[in-house]
Amino acid sequence: MIAFIYLSIAIIAEVIATSALKASQGFSILIPSSITVVGYAIALYFLSLTLKTIPMGIAYAIWSGAGIILISLVGWFGFKQQLDVPALIGLALMISGILVINIFSQSTHL
């Protein structure tokens, strides 16, 4: 169970870092640039802790998939970026995939 807490921290840190990366305007603004670097460091550290118990492919699939979904929502609501129907369908499929892995895969129950 602690591995999923670490994975959640890694996902949240990655989403914060990516949001700050957008706000940094190509690393030209100090505070968002610093948040980006620290956020990615935290994300990778907690992802590495996750890999001690969850298989690499499964952990990375959840980390990257959840990160894509969340950062898409941040872009949509926070930065007013548009998502068309194919993008929304793709994100829904990703959510479905994450749910299938977490509910049915024995790989996450080590």
SVG drawing of the C-alpha trace seen along z (x, -y; Angstrom):
<svg xmlns="http://www.w3.org/2000/svg" viewBox="-16 -35 32 47">
<polyline fill="none" stroke="black" stroke-width="0.4" points="0.0,0.0 2.9,-2.4 4.0,-2.0 0.8,-3.5 1.2,-6.4 4.7,-6.9 3.3,-6.6 0.6,-9.1 3.2,-11.6 5.3,-11.0 2.3,-11.7 1.3,-14.8 4.9,-16.2 5.2,-15.5 1.9,-17.3 3.0,-20.3 6.4,-20.3 4.9,-20.1 2.5,-22.9 5.4,-25.0 7.3,-24.1 4.6,-25.7 4.6,-28.8 8.4,-29.1 8.2,-30.1 11.2,-28.1 13.0,-28.4 13.1,-32.2 11.2,-32.8 13.0,-31.8 10.3,-30.6 8.4,-28.4 11.7,-27.1 12.8,-26.2 9.4,-24.5 9.9,-22.5 13.3,-21.2 12.4,-20.4 9.1,-18.9 10.7,-16.5 13.3,-15.5 10.6,-14.7 8.6,-12.8 11.6,-10.7 12.6,-10.0 9.2,-8.7 8.8,-6.8 12.1,-5.1 10.7,-4.1 7.6,-2.7 9.8,-0.5 11.0,1.4 7.6,3.2 5.6,2.6 7.0,3.9 8.6,1.2 6.2,1.4 3.1,1.3 4.4,-1.6 5.5,-3.6 2.2,-2.9 0.2,-4.2 2.6,-7.2 2.7,-8.3 -1.0,-7.6 -2.3,-9.4 0.2,-12.2 -1.1,-12.7 -4.7,-12.7 -4.1,-15.1 -1.9,-17.5 -4.5,-17.5 -7.1,-18.6 -4.7,-21.3 -4.1,-22.5 -7.9,-22.5 -9.0,-24.3 -5.8,-26.2 -4.4,-27.3 -7.7,-27.3 -6.3,-24.7 -8.9,-22.9 -9.4,-19.1 -11.3,-17.8 -13.5,-14.6 -10.6,-12.3 -8.5,-13.6 -11.3,-13.1 -11.9,-9.5 -8.1,-8.8 -8.1,-10.1 -11.1,-8.0 -9.3,-4.9 -6.3,-5.7 -8.5,-6.0 -10.0,-2.6 -6.6,-1.1 -5.4,-2.4 -8.5,-1.0 -8.1,2.4 -4.5,2.6 -5.4,1.6 -8.5,3.7 -7.6,6.9 -3.9,7.2 -2.1,9.4 1.1,7.5 0.0,4.6 -0.7,6.8 2.8,8.0"/>
</svg>
